[in-house]
Amino acid sequence: MEQEPTAATDVIRPPGPSGYPVVGNLVEFVRDQYAFTERCAREYGDIAYYEVLGRSFYQVNSPEGIEHVLVHNNENYVKGELFQESLGPVLGNGLLNSEGEFWRRQRHLIGPAFEPDRIAEYAETMVERTEETAAQWRDGAVRDVNEDMMELTLEIVADALFGVDVGRDVDTVASSLEVVMDYQEGLSADMLPVDVPTPGKRRLDRAIADLERVVYRIVDERSRNPGDDVVSRMLSVEDETGRGMSREQIRDEVMTLLLAGHETTALALTFTTFLLAQHPRVERRLLDELDEQLGGDPSGFEDVRNLPYLEKVVEESMRLYPPVPGIIREATDRDEIAGYTIPEGATISINQWTVHRDPEYYDDPMAFRPERWTAEMEAELPPLAYFPFSAGPRRCVGDRFAMLEAKVVLATLLQRYHLELVSDPSLDLVATITARPRDPVMMRIHERD
């Protein structure tokens, strides 16, 4: 499906899969979004075009094209209408959703919380919370590791960034987040406008109200007892006119940090333990490194910097199973990528999932091989052939926090326990904003001698 340029349009549209009248490629898209995007990349090259219910998508597949969108010409590509429809009701105008000068102001405000010196201070909290989780596990017990990781990373984010304990709110946040993600899957399936009063929308409204109660409790607690944390900083900041942030804007930023800050790291931990359980050779090599460097002691900030194989394990896990499998952007002005026209208002689809598994960039891409991450391999890899945290100005502000957290949690848990996979050795992933397992990831806990 390729449009030739004409004198009237001067538009060169990329090739792409044929679709049906009205619905376009909806059926194949909904049936398996991951397989569909992989097919578009494999069969149509650097950029592919498809339609879903009248909406046009331009799927950019080459690292060079992705770098153009996210880095070199990033000001032409905003989060856009589709992204706002999906996450706006939950995150409001928080850092993930906002644009332009307002986004730059908020990024400048929140950024210091993720500077290297602050990141180092969070390691102790990460260890303490992980040890509390480890103490609750029992030899021989079978647990849903994804559920455990979601709870653990939620508690770490709340403690480290907000200085509060959300232990009593874990179930509320978990169940509400499940509703939010179910709603995202529904949006992907039917593309209905967010203002259509479906049963799913009503459930979403209730879930958001429950999340807001947790968020406003955090804000109120920091208002009464300010400290050296992100929320206290937001409560005290003023612009050049002496105006501070509104309660609603603080709500949006806390909601963003609370949800985005724990969901993706929890998934990275789930996927990594899932892969290690099926690759005993990799697990053995990792344990040898942990034994040699830590000797059973907790892993602090400096310790994990001396665990190169652990870092490779996490990198390889996020290559095969990127917690955020795709990115959406909208063109604010006409552009050109790989010789094809990108019209103003076009929806751009960029997929870590497909690029990270592309054999053009990775030898034996479906194999879990942490040792592939050598200095030589990384030097030869195109810059945007690996981008689990996105890239450019909108790169995840918490990327260093997330990497430290993943390494600290894994180093702490794996020294004490071996995790045996007892559920399905393949993963059925839901296509939402994140790549979530559809079913529990069940593992039997074995205490190490």
N, C-alpha and C positions, 0 to 999 in steps of 0.2 A: 504494500500500500504506500506508493510514493507519488508525490505531486511534482510535476515538472514545472519549472518557472514559466511564467507568462508575462507578456508586456504589461498586462493590467495589474498583476499582483506582485511580480518580481519576488515571489516567495518560493523558496526551495524547501519542501517539507521532507523530513527524514522518512526512511522506510519503516514499516512496522507490520504487525499481524493484522490480517483482515478481521473485521468484526461484523456484527449483525446490525440491521437498521435499529435506530433508537437506543438500544442497550449497548451497542459497541462491543467491547471486549469484556463486558461485565461478568459473564458466566465463567470464563477461564480465570479472570482476576479473582473472583470470590472463591472458586474451587480450591486454588492453591496459589496465593499471592507470591510466595517465594519461588515456586517453580515457574510461574509466569514471568517474573522479572528476570530470572535466569535465562529463560528461552529468548526473551527480547534481547538480552545482551549477547547471547551465543549466536543468534541468527541474523541480527541486524547491525552489529558492530558498535561503533563509537556512540551512536545516538539512535534511539528508536522512538516511533510515534504510535500512540494508541489512544482510544477513546473509551470512556466509561460513562454511560448515561449522559451523553452530550458534552462531557468535560474532556478537554484535550490534554494529554500528558506527553511530555517530552522526557524520555528516560535517558539520562546522560550516563554512559558506561565507561568512558576512558578516563584514566587519571588526569590527563591534560584538560579534558572538558570539565571535570569535577573541580580541578584547581581554578579554572577560569571562573566558575560560578561562585565558589566559596571563598576564594582568595583574591584573584586579580581584578575581577569586576564585581566584587561582592555587593557594592552599593546599588547595583541594578537588580539585585535579587533579594527580596524580602520574604518573611515567613508567609505572608499572603492570606487570602480569604479561607482556603481550605484548612490551613493550620489553625487559624483563629477559630473557625467553626468547631474544630475538633477539641482544642484545649482551652479556648477562651472561657467557657463556662466554669472551668475548674480553677485555672491559674490566673484568670483576670489579665491584668496588664503587668504581670511579673516579668522577671529578667528573661525568661524563655520566650515570651510572646511579644514584648515591647519592641519598638523600632526607633530609629533616628536618634535625635538628641536626647530624648527621654531615656532610651536604652543606655546610651553612653553615660549619662549621669548615674543611673542605677548600677551599671557595671563598675564605675569608679568607686561607688560607695561600698559595694559588696566585695570587690576584688581583694582588698587587704586581708580579708578573712582567709584567703587561700594563698597568701604569699608563703614562700618556703619556711620562714621562721615561725609562722603560725602553724603551718602544717606539722612541723616537728613537735609542737606542743600537743597536738591531738593524739599522738601515738599512744600515750599512756592511757587515755580514755578508751581507745580502741582495744588495747590489751585487756583492760579491766572488764569491759563489757563482753569480750569474747570468752574470757575465763569464766564469767558468770554463766554464759551459755554452755560451755564445756562441762561445768559442774552439774548441770541439769541432765546431761546425757548419761545413760546407763548402758553398761556392757550387754550386748545382745538385743537391745531395744531397736525397733524399726521406726524410723521417723521420716516425715516429709521434710527433706533438707531445704527445699525451696521456701517452705513456710518458715522454717527456723532462720534462714538467712534474711528473709524479709523482716522478721522481728528484730534480729540482731542489728542490721544496718539502720533500721528506724531509730533504735535506741542510741546508736552511736552518733547519728546526725543530730538528734535532739540534744544529747548531752554535750557533744563537742561544739556545735555551732550556736545553740540556744541556751546552754547551761541549765536545762531542765530535764526532769525524769518523766518520760511518757509511758512508763510501764503499764499504768492502768488504762492507757488509751490505745495500746497495741492492737487489740481486737477490733476496736472501732475503726482505726485507720486501715487495717488489713481488709476488713469487709467492705469498707467504703471504696477503697482503691480497686477492689475486685469489680464493684459495680461500674466504676469509671472506665476500667479497661474493657469490660463487657460492652459498654456503650460505644467505645471506640471501634470495637469489632463490628458492631451493628452499623455504625456509620460507613465503615469500609464496605459492608455488604450491600447497603441499600442507598447510600448517598443522599438520604433525606435531609432537608434543611433542619437545623437544630431547633427551630421554633415550632416544629410539628409536635403536638402533644401526645406522643406515643407512651405506652407503659414504661418503656426503657428510659424515656426522658424524665418521667415522674420519679422513677427509681434514682436516676442521676441527681435530680434536685434534692432528694432526701439525703443521698450520700454526701453531696457537697455541704449541706447544712450540718451534717455530723462532723465532717472534716473542719468546718469553720469553727465549731465549738471547741475543738482541740486547739486550733491555731490561735483563736482569740484568748484562750486560757494561757497559752504561752506568752502572748503579747502582754496580757494583764499582769502576769507574774513578773515579767521583766520591767514593766512600768513601776511596780511596787518595789522591786529589788534589782535595780540596774547593775550590770556587771560588765566584764570585758568580753562581750559576745556580739554576734551580728544583730540581734534584735535590739539590744540596748543602743547600739550605734545608730540604727535606723530611727529609734525613738528620739535621739538627741540631735540628729543632724539638721542643719538649716541651710537654705540656699542664700544667695547674695541679698535677697530681700528680707531675710529673717524668717522665712516660711519653712516649716518642717514638713515631713511626710505625713500624709493623711493616714488615718487608721485603716482605711480600705486598701491603700497602696502597701502598707506594711503587711496586711493580710495576704495580698497577692505574692509578695516576695517570700514570706514565710511558707506559704503553701507550696510555692515553686521549689524552694530548698528542701522542704520536708519530703515532698513526693519524688521529685526528680533526683534528689540527693541520696535516696536510699534504694529506690527501685532498681536502677541500673546496676549498682554495685552488688546488690543481692543476686541479680540474675547472673552476673559474671562469676560470682562465687558458686552458684548452683551449677552452672555449665562446667566450671573448672573441676569441681568435685565429681561431677558426672563423668567427665573424660578421664580423670585420674583413676576412677574405679574400674575403668575398662582398659587401662594401659598400665599394668603393674610394673613394667620396666621403667616407665617415666616416673611413677610414684617412688620406686626404689631409689632412683638417682636423686630425686628431690629430697627424700628422707636422709640420704647420705649427706647432702649439703646441709640440711637443717641440723643433723647430729654434729657435724664437724664445726659449724659456725655458732650454734646455740647451745648444744649439749643439754637440751631439755629446759633451758631458761626462757623466759618470755622474750619476745622480739620487739625491741624498741626501734626508734627512727633510724639510728645509725646501723643497727643490726640488719634491717632489711635492705639497706643499701649495699651490703656485702653478701647478698644472696642472688647472684646473677641468674642461676638456673630457675629459681622461683619466679623472677621477672619474666624469663622466657616462657615459662608455663602459662602465666597469666596473659601474656601477649598472644600466644598461640591459641589459647582458649577464646580470646576476644576476636581473633581472626576467624575461626570456624563458627563461633556463635556470638556475633556482635550483639550486645544487649539492646542497642538501638539499631535495627536492621536497615532503616532507610530515612531519608531526609527529604522534605518538601520545601520548595521555594517558588516564588512567583516573580516573573519578570516585570519590572516597572517600565521598561522601555525595550524597543526592538533590539535584538542582538544577533550574533551569528556564532555557532559552535560547530566545529568540524565541517564547515562549508554549508551548513543548513541554517535556515532562518528560524530564529526564536521570536515569535510575535510578542508585542506588549500584552501583558496579562496572562501569558502562557504559564501553565503549571509545570515545574521542573521536578522530576523524580530522580533522586540519587540514592543508590543502594549499596551500603557497606556489604550487605549479604552477598551480592553477586560479585563485586569487585574483589572482596577478600577470598573468594573461592575460584578466581579466574586462573586457569592453567597458564595463561600467558605471563603471569607474574609469580606464580607459586608452583614449584615442582610438586607433583602428587598432592594437589590442593586439599583433597578430602582426608588426608592422613594427619593425625595429631602428632606433630613432630616439633617439640619446643626447640630442639637443637638446630633447627633451620635458621634461627635468628642469630646469625653471626654478623660481625661488623661488615664483612664483605657482602653478604646478602642484602643487608639494609642499605649499603651504599649504592647497590645496583637497582634497588627497588624504586620505582617512580614515587615521588613524594605523596601522592594521593591514591596510591594502591593500598594503603592501610590508614584508616582514619576512624577508629572506633569512637573518638571523642569529637568528631567533626573537624573543621579546620577554619583558618582565617579568623577574623575578628569575633565570629560567633562560636568559636571553639569553646567547648564546655569549660566554664570557669572553675569547676571543681575536679578537673582531671587528675591533678596531683594528689588531692585528697582521696579520690576513689582508688588510685593505684596503691597508695600507701595502705589504705584500709583493706583492700583485697589481699595484699601481701601479709599484713599483720594477722588478719583473721586466719588465713591458710596456714601460716607458720605456727600459730598458736594451737589450732585444732589438730593439724596433722601430726604434730609431735606426740599428741596424746591418743589419737584415734585413727583407725583405719575404717574407711567407709565402703561397705559392700553394697553394690547396686542390686536391689531386689525387684524393682519395677522394670518396665519395658526398656531394653537397651537402645531404643531409638526414641527420639523426641518428636512429639507432635506439637508444633509451636503455633500459637495464636498470632495472627498478623494484626497488631495494634501499633501504638506508638513505640512500644518495646516488644521484644521477642519473648513472650511468656509461654512456659510449658502449659499445655491444655490440661494435663493430668498431674497429680502429685508425683514428685520425684522421690521415691521411697528408697531408703538405705538402712542397712543394718549396721549398728554401731559396734565396733570391736575395739576394746581398750588395748593399747599396745603394752607389751611386757616391759 
